[in-house]
Amino acid sequence: MIGFFFTRPKPTLQRVWIATILIATYAGTACANTPKSIKVQQQTGRQAAPQEITYASRPEAMRFADDMASRRDLDVQWVRQAIGEARLSPTVVRLMQPPAKPFSKNWRVYRSRFIDSVRIAAGAKFWQDNQAALTRAEQEYGVPAEIIVGVIGVETIYGRDTGKFRVLDALATLAFDFPAAHPRARERSEFFKSELEQFLSHQSRLGSDPTAPRGSYAGAMGMPQFMPSSWVKYAVDFDGDGKIDLWNSPADVIGSVANYFKAFNWQPGMPTHYPISFDSNKLDMETLMAPDILPTFSVTSFTAKGAVLEGEALKHSGPLALIELLNGDPNNGGIAPSYVAGTDNFYAITRYNWSSYYAMAVIELGREVASRIK
């Protein structure tokens, strides 16, 4: 979920929303394991405070539970109990509200949030401690260690901050009470209903307590901040212990991030981007910006519209996109935007989080960490 407010609607694809986790591998069919009962109140001895609203009282949530149980062949009472335990989180609603007023995107400010001494030092230690897994992931999936390290550092500072919200509460709140003021409220509500279903279905199969996992306010979990659907599709048991643990197994985290990028067409050996300048006599900025970050232009068509490439960039065989990184409002203390030519691999990083600012932060953090250990 890092970089949420820098996201622009993209031409294609879905995300792990920062995507972005559950607790182990699938095991058998829907009824193969008996889910653990949900015992939060019994364990803590605390009854729900009067001001807390649970979804047990919401007819639409219970209808969702019945429908999900029927379609997934799950124990309907378990699903009802799980969703009934979910609590409406006003904090989650507030954090998901669109900004009250427009703001100026600023790459320099965004970069400073993630490229700092704390993350670089933590990244160097993570790399050194997990060199073997990073090397194996690059060999098996083709994704460089610095990209994997960059993602994990930007997402959670290598597991230091994986989120404190009950995932069940976050997903239920956004499924049934997504802020109506958001311009894509209906679409996002449906997305979170799907994620809630994936989460509960997986927890049921594992026989796990769905009230236990903690994550971000959007329901992303673990060191790589996978959403439930991404866990199901892309998480791997990379340490070979028979389970997937994206909170405590760096090897599983490394393999899962690499597998995610491979699934989104990461091209081994391809740069993520190239430096770019412009020929003012030929520049057609409107055409160059039209596809947003989706790589669309050949080198020939790119340069014909006024983009200037040099060296290896001129030999690039795949499509390119003009990536614009704003640096604040030039009329209010900002400076001119920064630009790069993005490749298919730059675009692959934006499938983890739909933001060019996020992708550049991942790339630059990874490079800083790599330079620290070499």
Phi and psi in degrees as a GROMACS rama.xvg file:
@    title "Ramachandran Plot"
@    xaxis  label "Phi"
@    yaxis  label "Psi"
@TYPE xy
-57.6199  139.039  ILE-2
79.8962  20.3783  GLY-3
-55.3212  -44.5543  PHE-4
-77.9317  -3.18003  PHE-5
-98.3853  4.66918  PHE-6
-76.8554  137.077  THR-7
-116.159  150.425  ARG-8
-56.6277  135.519  PRO-9
-109.428  160.409  LYS-10
-65.3834  -28.3453  PRO-11
-147.159  173.269  THR-12
78.5697  166.563  LEU-13
-115.56  167.003  GLN-14
-131.957  151.664  ARG-15
-57.6531  118.134  VAL-16
-68.6353  85.2304  TRP-17
66.6312  23.7987  ILE-18
-17.0444  -148.226  ALA-19
-122.579  -137.286  LEU-22
-127.8  -16.3475  ILE-23
-166.044  -179.303  ALA-24
-75.3965  159.066  THR-25
-58.5424  145.467  TYR-26
-140.086  102.351  ALA-27
74.3001  -160.886  GLY-28
-92.132  -177.694  THR-29
-58.0607  -32.0093  ALA-30
-107.127  13.3343  CYS-31
-69.0526  -34.8828  ALA-32
-117.143  143.834  ASN-33
-86.5807  119.221  THR-34
-61.3922  145.173  PRO-35
-65.7345  146.582  LYS-36
-69.0423  160.364  SER-37
-94.33  112.882  ILE-38
-124.703  27.4371  LYS-39
-57.3784  -47.1995  VAL-40
-68.0461  -38.2365  GLN-41
-65.3598  -37.1191  GLN-42
-71.483  -37.996  GLN-43
-92.2614  -20.0052  THR-44
74.7152  12.9486  GLY-45
-109.736  126.779  ARG-46
-84.2562  152.429  GLN-47
-58.3835  133.182  ALA-48
-64.1011  150.107  ALA-49
-55.7324  -33.5478  PRO-50
-77.4446  -12.4421  GLN-51
-76.6474  133.922  GLU-52
-107.363  120.825  ILE-53
-101.573  157.898  THR-54
-81.0373  1.07742  TYR-55
-62.5309  -25.7498  ALA-56
-91.5523  3.59656  SER-57
-105.275  110.892  ARG-58
-56.0861  -38.9211  PRO-59
-66.7534  -31.7736  GLU-60
-70.1789  -39.1434  ALA-61
-70.5088  -34.9453  MET-62
-63.9174  -40.5191  ARG-63
-60.3455  -43.3252  PHE-64
-60.8153  -45.5931  ALA-65
-63.4663  -43.9472  ASP-66
-65.2568  -43.8953  ASP-67
-62.7119  -45.438  MET-68
-60.2087  -40.2221  ALA-69
-65.85  -47.1813  SER-70
-68.8979  -34.6003  ARG-71
-95.3297  -2.24383  ARG-72
57.4148  49.1903  ASP-73
-109.627  162.352  LEU-74
-65.2707  113.55  ASP-75
-63.5671  -35.1957  VAL-76
-67.4908  -36.9813  GLN-77
-65.4049  -44.109  TRP-78
-64.6608  -43.6207  VAL-79
-61.492  -42.832  ARG-80
-64.6011  -41.4324  GLN-81
-62.2595  -51.9297  ALA-82
-66.9012  -34.017  ILE-83
-64.4431  -27.9672  GLY-84
-77.2982  -18.1536  GLU-85
-65.1222  138.587  ALA-86
-112.028  135.378  ARG-87
-62.2471  127.756  LEU-88
-109.957  104.778  SER-89
-58.607  -31.2807  PRO-90
-64.8235  -42.6131  THR-91
-61.6866  -44.209  VAL-92
-59.8951  -44.4817  VAL-93
-63.5374  -43.0924  ARG-94
-67.8979  -24.819  LEU-95
-91.4592  -2.46067  MET-96
-64.7085  142.911  GLN-97
-65.3275  156.076  PRO-98
-56.7314  143.453  PRO-99
-65.8659  -30.364  ALA-100
-145.284  155.737  LYS-101
-58.8179  148.389  PRO-102
-133.761  160.314  PHE-103
-90.7435  122.529  SER-104
-65.8995  143.604  LYS-105
-144.538  104.79  ASN-106
-61.1067  -39.0905  TRP-107
-62.1424  -42.212  ARG-108
-68.4154  -45.8452  VAL-109
-58.8755  -46.0901  TYR-110
-58.9974  -41.6081  ARG-111
-64.5407  -21.5287  SER-112
-71.513  -25.8755  ARG-113
-120.284  -23.0265  PHE-114
-102.229  85.7537  ILE-115
-138.632  171.85  ASP-116
-64.1073  -33.6994  SER-117
-64.9885  -49.4939  VAL-118
-67.6594  -38.562  ARG-119
-64.09  -45.2044  ILE-120
-64.6898  -43.5529  ALA-121
-64.5505  -37.6292  ALA-122
-66.3532  -39.0747  GLY-123
-63.1995  -42.1718  ALA-124
-65.5943  -42.8896  LYS-125
-60.113  -44.5683  PHE-126
-62.0454  -47.6356  TRP-127
-64.6869  -38.9937  GLN-128
-71.3868  -23.9365  ASP-129
-125.268  30.8765  ASN-130
-56.3746  -43.6241  GLN-131
-63.6667  -44.1566  ALA-132
-67.1043  -38.4784  ALA-133
-65.4555  -41.2652  LEU-134
-64.1413  -43.7431  THR-135
-66.2541  -38.4683  ARG-136
-63.4473  -41.0344  ALA-137
-65.5539  -37.8482  GLU-138
-66.8069  -40.2279  GLN-139
-83.8394  -34.0076  GLU-140
-114.461  -13.7667  TYR-141
81.2495  8.81352  GLY-142
-98.4727  123.639  VAL-143
-61.7456  148.864  PRO-144
-57.0856  -37.7602  ALA-145
-67.4608  -27.7335  GLU-146
-73.0109  -44.3766  ILE-147
-61.4329  -46.7323  ILE-148
-64.0469  -37.9208  VAL-149
-62.4961  -43.8689  GLY-150
-61.7756  -50.246  VAL-151
-65.2046  -34.2062  ILE-152
-69.4057  -44.0338  GLY-153
-65.8202  -40.8718  VAL-154
-68.2222  -50.9264  GLU-155
-142.036  14.2392  THR-156
51.8805  48.3131  ILE-157
61.2126  41.9769  TYR-158
92.9933  0.793977  GLY-159
-72.3359  -30.2157  ARG-160
-135.728  88.2797  ASP-161
-99.277  1.31126  THR-162
104.415  149.064  GLY-163
-120.271  2.55241  LYS-164
-81.0276  141.144  PHE-165
-63.8245  124.962  ARG-166
-60.4127  -39.4369  VAL-167
-58.4216  -44.3441  LEU-168
-65.1908  -45.5315  ASP-169
-61.482  -47.7467  ALA-170
-67.2906  -41.8458  LEU-171
-66.1355  -41.8749  ALA-172
-59.5137  -44.8657  THR-173
-77.2811  -22.3266  LEU-174
-74.6452  -41.6395  ALA-175
-109.629  -13.3474  PHE-176
-138.494  38.1265  ASP-177
-61.7616  138.389  PHE-178
-54.3932  122.045  PRO-179
-65.3367  -23.2234  ALA-180
-72.8553  -15.0423  ALA-181
-69.0712  136.545  HIS-182
-64.9292  -18.5778  PRO-183
-119.693  35.9638  ARG-184
-57.8388  -47.2093  ALA-185
-63.8215  -44.869  ARG-186
-61.2336  -44.7707  GLU-187
-69.0073  -36.1345  ARG-188
-59.7377  -44.1423  SER-189
-64.2932  -38.667  GLU-190
-58.8336  -46.0498  PHE-191
-73.8176  -27.4507  PHE-192
-62.9177  -41.7912  LYS-193
-63.2046  -41.39  SER-194
-67.6508  -38.6402  GLU-195
-61.3493  -42.0829  LEU-196
-63.3513  -44.0025  GLU-197
-61.6655  -43.3419  GLN-198
-61.4248  -51.6707  PHE-199
-67.5337  -39.0196  LEU-200
-60.5754  -43.5528  SER-201
-68.9612  -42.8683  HIS-202
-60.9718  -38.3048  GLN-203
-63.3359  -44.548  SER-204
-63.8948  -32.8153  ARG-205
-81.4472  -12.1892  LEU-206
69.7023  31.8042  GLY-207
-103.705  158.544  SER-208
-79.6618  114.653  ASP-209
-71.8659  -10.4083  PRO-210
-85.2233  -6.46521  THR-211
-81.2139  -45.8503  ALA-212
-62.2897  139.686  PRO-213
-113.226  148.205  ARG-214
-162.059  -156.65  GLY-215
-77.7891  173.61  SER-216
-67.737  -12.6018  TYR-217
-102.184  3.56139  ALA-218
89.2983  12.1589  GLY-219
-81.4637  144.527  ALA-220
-134.487  155.418  MET-221
76.927  -178.01  GLY-222
-57.4839  -38.9268  MET-223
-93.9295  1.00765  PRO-224
55.7058  52.9907  GLN-225
-77.6328  141.844  PHE-226
-78.9078  161.658  MET-227
-53.2985  -42.815  PRO-228
-64.5514  -33.6404  SER-229
-72.3138  -36.9787  SER-230
-56.9645  -50.638  TRP-231
-60.7413  -40.3131  VAL-232
-84.6085  -36.6736  LYS-233
-122.968  -16.4361  TYR-234
-68.6845  140.64  ALA-235
-131.37  153.284  VAL-236
-87.8923  86.7425  ASP-237
-86.7231  -15.3249  PHE-238
-96.0511  -2.76125  ASP-239
72.4203  22.8119  GLY-240
-93.4093  6.37818  ASP-241
88.9798  4.10133  GLY-242
-146.841  162.033  LYS-243
-107.369  123.835  ILE-244
-132.368  100.146  ASP-245
-92.1965  7.19365  LEU-246
-95.8236  -42.0707  TRP-247
-119.553  -8.48252  ASN-248
-108.509  99.6117  SER-249
-56.372  -34.7873  PRO-250
-63.7294  -44.964  ALA-251
-61.5622  -39.8587  ASP-252
-63.2619  -47.8514  VAL-253
-60.6561  -49.258  ILE-254
-63.6944  -36.7138  GLY-255
-70.893  -41.1551  SER-256
-63.2949  -43.7278  VAL-257
-63.3338  -41.8723  ALA-258
-64.0249  -36.4545  ASN-259
-59.8241  -48.9802  TYR-260
-66.1843  -37.5401  PHE-261
-60.0976  -40.6091  LYS-262
-63.9805  -26.0366  ALA-263
-102.036  33.461  PHE-264
66.9666  37.9503  ASN-265
-60.909  134.583  TRP-266
-105.247  109.049  GLN-267
-56.1885  134.58  PRO-268
84.7948  -9.29159  GLY-269
-85.5631  133.635  MET-270
-62.2399  159.057  PRO-271
-82.1862  -29.8764  THR-272
-165.25  167.623  HIS-273
-130.204  153.057  TYR-274
-63.7363  154.312  PRO-275
-146.886  148.173  ILE-276
-135.805  -175.949  SER-277
-131.931  145.643  PHE-278
-97.4912  105.957  ASP-279
-62.6573  -22.8525  SER-280
-73.4261  -24.4487  ASN-281
-115.507  -4.84478  LYS-282
-62.1958  124.431  LEU-283
-121.204  77.1142  ASP-284
-62.672  -36.5839  MET-285
-59.9142  -44.8128  GLU-286
-68.2845  -41.5801  THR-287
-64.054  -33.9601  LEU-288
-86.1286  -15.8303  MET-289
-56.4994  -41.5211  ALA-290
-78.2886  2.73531  PRO-291
59.9923  -131.461  ASP-292
-94.2822  4.93236  ILE-293
-74.9617  118.083  LEU-294
-59.7132  123.126  PRO-295
-134.758  -32.4905  THR-296
-96.3216  137.144  PHE-297
-71.751  164.635  SER-298
-56.3659  -41.1575  VAL-299
-63.2105  -48.4344  THR-300
-70.6508  -31.4764  SER-301
-63.7032  -50.5049  PHE-302
-70.9315  -28.3725  THR-303
-65.1959  -24.444  ALA-304
-92.8697  9.75527  LYS-305
103.493  1.76827  GLY-306
-79.047  137.666  ALA-307
-112.959  118.958  VAL-308
-114.611  157.385  LEU-309
-138.273  160.262  GLU-310
58.1158  -130.66  GLY-311
-61.2058  -27.9085  GLU-312
-60.1801  -33.0446  ALA-313
-69.5283  -17.3404  LEU-314
-96.1295  -1.21361  LYS-315
-61.8488  131.301  HIS-316
-97.1855  -13.748  SER-317
-98.513  -178.209  GLY-318
-73.7298  158.244  PRO-319
-128.865  157.999  LEU-320
-131.3  147.509  ALA-321
-85.5999  116.803  LEU-322
-100.881  121.49  ILE-323
-107.327  128.276  GLU-324
-119.535  107.272  LEU-325
-70.7014  147.98  LEU-326
-121.606  48.5019  ASN-327
84.6457  -179.21  GLY-328
-85.2503  114.513  ASP-329
-58.1318  -22.2822  PRO-330
-86.3629  -1.11528  ASN-331
-141.12  48.4261  ASN-332
92.3274  -6.78453  GLY-333
-82.7292  178.282  GLY-334
-125.392  177.615  ILE-335
-63.0117  151.532  ALA-336
-61.779  157.894  PRO-337
-99.4587  148.671  SER-338
-134.436  144.902  TYR-339
-139.439  163.678  VAL-340
-97.4791  111.43  ALA-341
-88.23  141.41  GLY-342
-100.857  -175.991  THR-343
-60.005  -30.639  ASP-344
-73.9712  -32.9466  ASN-345
-61.8529  -44.8279  PHE-346
-62.1513  -37.2144  TYR-347
-60.3435  -39.2069  ALA-348
-64.8595  -35.2758  ILE-349
-71.0603  -10.5047  THR-350
-76.2298  -17.4921  ARG-351
-78.8473  -38.5043  TYR-352
-149.932  123.78  ASN-353
-73.877  67.0957  TRP-354
-153.628  128.224  SER-355
-68.6312  -29.9022  SER-356
-65.5633  -43.3621  TYR-357
-59.3645  -48.0103  TYR-358
-59.0906  -44.0428  ALA-359
-66.3334  -36.1972  MET-360
-63.6874  -43.2326  ALA-361
-59.1793  -48.6727  VAL-362
-61.6062  -47.3511  ILE-363
-73.5822  -35.3635  GLU-364
-63.8578  -45.2701  LEU-365
-57.9976  -41.411  GLY-366
-66.6345  -40.6441  ARG-367
-63.5949  -41.909  GLU-368
-65.5889  -43.814  VAL-369
-59.0646  -41.5159  ALA-370
-68.7858  -27.7912  SER-371
-69.1626  -36.5062  ARG-372
-94.5417  -4.81353  ILE-373
